[in-house]
């Protein structure tokens, strides 16, 4: 008698969640998007989630973006795929508006908000921009350097460099 071994399952990684979010942003609010979100919701219902942040984040993935935000999300996703820089017009938490050239790396969802993660040329570093605070997105023809998304996800724990670990 043969023994059937069920493959082990692993939780979704942050990068996989980001890819799902970006894919759903491309779908917008059409019938395929509704079906995809319903399927994703079904998958999430069968996950054993003991973390409220993850549960809220996954629930946000199943809600469609407002039409104007979804249009900006598609422009951002196209720039990521094409490896082109974009110009963002962004309103920060205090209401200050800036225009920034950004090398987009990935999109992700954290709790109830969608974010663009990229290299901000104005701040010369990695930044996360909340979609609902992005006023406008302008595509450019300027190439963006290739970046691995795993290194740019701001809501994950980072390992300390070994030199720093030894100094502590």
CORCORKA-V752043 format. One record per helix or strand of 2 or more residues. SS is the DSSP state (hx for helix, st for strand). FROM is the first residue (numbers start at 0). LEN is the number of residues. If there is no record, write none. Layout:
BEGIN
ss = [SS | SS]
from = [FROM | FROM]
len = [LEN | LEN]
END
This chain:
BEGIN
ss = [hx | hx | hx | hx | st | st | st | st | hx | st | hx | hx]
from = [13 | 30 | 51 | 66 | 83 | 96 | 112 | 124 | 130 | 133 | 148 | 161]
len = [14 | 15 | 10 | 16 | 8 | 14 | 8 | 6 | 3 | 10 | 4 | 6]
END
